[in-house]
Amino acid sequence: MQRRAGRRNYPRRGYKKRATLKRQAFGNFASAMQQRDSTNVVISMQEDVSINVPVGANEGTMLRNVTALMTSTQYFHNYMGMYDQFKLNAVRASMEMTFIGNQLLNSATFPSICTAWDRNGVRINTAVINNTRYFQLPTYSSVSSYSSANEKTLYYGSRWGVVRQLDAASMMEKSMYLPTTNTRDVLSMDNMYSAWNPQLLISIKTPQSVNAVNSCTLTIHWQFDVTLRGLRKVLVSEDILLNLILVLLVMLV
């Protein structure tokens, strides 16, 4: 007589799934109670910028503050009312030159262009001339002295393009959060130096000085890797609520 096979005890998958969801819910609740719930987003933007070389000079420099650019985007403004703080994890800049003046690049003149990252922000000196405030930007030699400097000579008929990326490296840089509401007050033009306030420096230099103002135009495509922390409840206005009700009624008809 053949014995009946015994019943095996298999683990209940539904129980494990419920336990996992319960742990996740408890973790989310604990994070919310300490205002440290976070989310990660990638913000993109594109801009056209110009570097001017004044009369009698042979070089020009431009600075792009990463935090100021990122906080000025509409995408970031949509999150300002939802989160208390943000931090920058990484930034990527894809640059391409779309225009350059005749005195900067011709069959006899080959300028050099240099890009570099400054992790803490450049200390900009100011001067007042005829009751007008001017900012003293770094020179080409100063930009090329950075260890992250990338130099290239432009030749007549050639195209210039480069991709630069910078990641938060130290523990301080990886854990530095800034407020979403008054970021400009924290990182103003007079106080741009910070423990983690990356800036992109772009400088161009010609062999001889120009006798008229010349400029070159660059198209920069930015990508910002950002973490937002401290979720807040978003108040919905009556107008938005009425519009949502109308949309639902139209869908039901």
C-alpha positions as CSV (number, residue, x, y, z in Angstrom):
1,M,0.0,0.0,0.0
2,Q,1.5,3.3,-1.1
3,R,1.8,6.0,1.5
4,R,0.3,9.4,0.7
5,A,2.9,12.0,0.3
6,G,3.1,14.5,3.2
7,R,2.1,18.0,2.7
8,R,4.9,20.4,2.4
9,N,5.0,23.8,4.1
10,Y,5.8,26.5,1.6
11,P,6.4,30.1,2.8
12,R,3.4,32.3,2.2
13,R,4.5,34.9,-0.3
14,G,1.6,37.2,0.5
15,Y,2.7,37.4,4.1
16,K,6.2,38.4,3.1
17,K,4.9,41.0,0.7
18,R,2.7,42.5,3.4
19,A,5.6,42.6,5.8
20,T,7.8,44.3,3.3
21,L,5.2,46.9,2.5
22,K,4.7,47.5,6.3
23,R,8.4,48.0,6.8
24,Q,8.5,50.5,3.9
25,A,5.5,52.4,5.2
26,F,7.0,52.6,8.7
27,G,10.3,53.8,7.2
28,N,8.5,56.5,5.2
29,F,6.6,57.6,8.2
30,A,9.7,57.8,10.4
31,S,11.5,59.8,7.6
32,A,8.5,62.2,7.4
33,M,8.4,62.7,11.1
34,Q,12.1,63.8,11.0
35,Q,11.5,65.9,7.8
36,R,14.2,63.9,5.9
37,D,12.0,62.2,3.3
38,S,13.7,62.9,-0.1
39,T,13.4,62.4,-3.8
40,N,16.0,62.6,-6.6
41,V,15.4,64.4,-9.9
42,V,17.4,65.5,-13.0
43,I,16.7,69.1,-14.2
44,S,17.7,70.1,-17.7
45,M,18.0,73.5,-19.3
46,Q,19.7,75.2,-22.3
47,E,21.1,78.7,-22.7
48,D,23.0,80.9,-25.1
49,V,25.8,82.9,-23.6
50,S,28.4,85.4,-25.0
51,I,32.0,86.1,-24.0
52,N,33.0,89.7,-24.8
53,V,36.6,90.8,-25.5
54,P,36.8,94.6,-24.9
55,V,38.6,97.1,-27.1
56,G,42.4,97.0,-26.6
57,A,42.2,93.6,-24.8
58,N,43.0,90.1,-26.0
59,E,41.0,88.0,-23.6
60,G,37.6,87.6,-22.0
61,T,36.1,85.4,-19.2
62,M,32.7,84.3,-18.2
63,L,31.4,82.6,-15.1
64,R,28.3,80.4,-14.8
65,N,27.1,79.7,-11.3
66,V,25.5,76.2,-11.2
67,T,23.2,76.8,-8.2
68,A,22.0,80.1,-9.5
69,L,21.2,78.6,-12.9
70,M,19.5,75.5,-11.5
71,T,17.3,77.5,-9.1
72,S,16.1,79.8,-11.9
73,T,14.5,77.0,-13.9
74,Q,10.8,76.6,-14.0
75,Y,11.2,72.9,-13.1
76,F,12.9,73.8,-9.8
77,H,10.2,76.4,-9.1
78,N,7.6,73.7,-9.3
79,Y,9.3,71.9,-6.5
80,M,10.0,74.9,-4.3
81,G,6.6,74.8,-2.6
82,M,6.8,71.0,-2.1
83,Y,10.2,70.6,-0.4
84,D,12.2,72.5,2.2
85,Q,15.8,71.8,1.1
86,F,17.9,70.6,-1.9
87,K,21.4,69.5,-2.6
88,L,23.4,69.2,-5.8
89,N,24.8,65.7,-6.5
90,A,26.3,66.3,-10.0
91,V,26.3,68.7,-12.9
92,R,26.9,68.2,-16.6
93,A,27.5,70.9,-19.2
94,S,27.6,70.2,-23.0
95,M,29.0,73.3,-24.8
96,E,29.2,74.2,-28.4
97,M,30.4,77.4,-30.1
98,T,27.8,78.8,-32.5
99,F,29.4,82.2,-33.4
100,I,32.7,84.0,-33.1
101,G,33.8,87.5,-34.1
102,N,36.1,88.0,-37.1
103,Q,38.9,89.5,-35.1
104,L,38.9,86.6,-32.7
105,L,39.1,83.9,-35.4
106,N,40.3,84.3,-39.0
107,S,42.8,82.9,-41.4
108,A,45.7,84.5,-39.4
109,T,44.4,84.4,-35.8
110,F,43.9,81.2,-33.8
111,P,42.5,81.9,-30.3
112,S,42.6,79.5,-27.4
113,I,39.6,78.7,-25.2
114,C,39.8,77.2,-21.7
115,T,37.1,75.7,-19.5
116,A,37.5,74.8,-15.8
117,W,35.5,74.0,-12.7
118,D,35.7,75.8,-9.4
119,R,34.1,73.7,-6.6
120,N,33.8,76.4,-4.0
121,G,32.9,79.5,-6.0
122,V,35.2,82.3,-7.2
123,R,35.8,85.2,-4.9
124,I,34.9,88.1,-7.1
125,N,36.6,91.5,-6.4
126,T,34.6,94.7,-7.0
127,A,35.6,98.2,-8.0
128,V,33.5,101.4,-8.1
129,I,34.4,103.7,-11.1
130,N,32.3,106.8,-11.7
131,N,29.6,105.6,-9.2
132,T,29.3,102.4,-11.2
133,R,30.1,99.0,-9.6
134,Y,32.2,96.6,-11.7
135,F,33.2,93.0,-11.0
136,Q,36.7,91.8,-11.7
137,L,36.6,88.4,-13.4
138,P,39.5,85.9,-13.4
139,T,42.0,86.1,-16.2
140,Y,42.8,83.5,-18.8
141,S,46.0,82.5,-17.0
142,S,44.0,82.1,-13.7
143,V,41.4,79.9,-15.4
144,S,44.1,77.7,-17.1
145,S,45.8,77.2,-13.7
146,Y,43.0,75.0,-12.4
147,S,43.7,71.3,-12.3
148,S,40.4,70.7,-14.1
149,A,41.3,73.1,-16.9
150,N,40.7,72.0,-20.5
151,E,42.4,74.1,-23.2
152,K,42.0,73.9,-27.0
153,T,43.1,76.1,-29.9
154,L,40.5,77.1,-32.4
155,Y,41.5,76.9,-36.1
156,Y,39.8,78.6,-39.0
157,G,36.9,76.6,-40.3
158,S,36.9,74.2,-37.3
159,R,34.1,73.6,-34.7
160,W,34.5,73.7,-31.0
161,G,32.6,71.6,-28.5
162,V,33.3,70.0,-25.1
163,V,31.4,68.2,-22.3
164,R,32.3,68.9,-18.7
165,Q,30.9,67.1,-15.7
166,L,31.5,67.6,-12.0
167,D,30.3,65.3,-9.1
168,A,30.1,65.9,-5.4
169,A,33.1,64.1,-3.9
170,S,33.7,64.7,-0.2
171,M,31.3,63.9,2.6
172,M,30.7,67.6,3.1
173,E,29.8,68.2,-0.6
174,K,27.5,65.1,-0.6
175,S,25.6,66.2,2.5
176,M,25.3,70.0,2.0
177,Y,21.7,71.0,1.8
178,L,20.5,74.5,0.9
179,P,17.0,76.1,1.5
180,T,14.7,76.1,-1.5
181,T,13.1,79.5,-0.7
182,N,15.9,81.9,0.0
183,T,18.8,80.3,-1.9
184,R,19.7,83.6,-3.6
185,D,20.2,85.2,-0.1
186,V,22.5,82.4,0.9
187,L,24.5,82.5,-2.3
188,S,24.4,86.1,-3.5
189,M,26.9,87.8,-5.8
190,D,28.7,89.2,-2.8
191,N,28.8,85.9,-1.0
192,M,29.2,83.2,-3.6
193,Y,32.0,81.4,-1.9
194,S,30.8,78.2,-0.2
195,A,31.9,74.7,0.7
196,W,30.0,73.3,-2.3
197,N,29.1,76.0,-4.8
198,P,30.4,74.9,-8.3
199,Q,31.0,77.4,-11.0
200,L,32.0,76.8,-14.6
201,L,34.7,79.2,-15.9
202,I,35.1,79.8,-19.6
203,S,37.8,82.0,-21.0
204,I,39.1,82.9,-24.5
205,K,42.4,84.5,-25.5
206,T,43.7,85.8,-28.8
207,P,47.4,86.3,-29.8
208,Q,46.8,90.1,-30.3
209,S,44.4,92.7,-28.9
210,V,41.3,93.7,-30.8
211,N,40.5,97.2,-32.0
212,A,36.7,96.7,-31.6
213,V,34.5,94.8,-29.2
214,N,34.3,91.2,-30.3
215,S,32.4,88.3,-28.9
216,C,31.7,84.6,-29.2
217,T,28.5,82.8,-28.5
218,L,28.2,79.4,-26.8
219,T,25.2,77.1,-26.5
220,I,25.3,75.2,-23.2
221,H,23.0,72.3,-22.4
222,W,22.9,71.8,-18.6
223,Q,21.8,68.7,-16.6
224,F,21.6,69.0,-12.8
225,D,21.3,65.9,-10.5
226,V,19.4,67.2,-7.5
227,T,18.1,65.6,-4.3
228,L,15.1,67.3,-2.6
229,R,14.3,66.8,1.1
230,G,11.6,67.7,3.5
231,L,8.2,67.1,1.7
232,R,5.5,69.6,2.6
233,K,1.7,69.5,1.9
234,V,0.7,71.6,-1.1
235,L,-2.3,73.8,-0.7
236,V,-4.7,73.6,-3.6
237,S,-6.5,76.8,-4.4
238,E,-10.3,76.9,-5.0
239,D,-9.8,77.7,-8.7
240,I,-7.6,74.7,-9.3
241,L,-10.0,72.5,-7.4
242,L,-12.9,73.7,-9.5
243,N,-11.0,73.0,-12.7
244,L,-10.2,69.5,-11.6
245,I,-13.9,68.9,-10.8
246,L,-14.9,70.2,-14.2
247,V,-12.4,67.9,-15.9
248,L,-13.7,64.9,-14.0
249,L,-17.3,65.8,-15.0
250,V,-16.4,66.1,-18.6
251,M,-14.7,62.7,-18.5
252,L,-17.8,61.1,-16.9
253,V,-20.2,62.5,-19.5
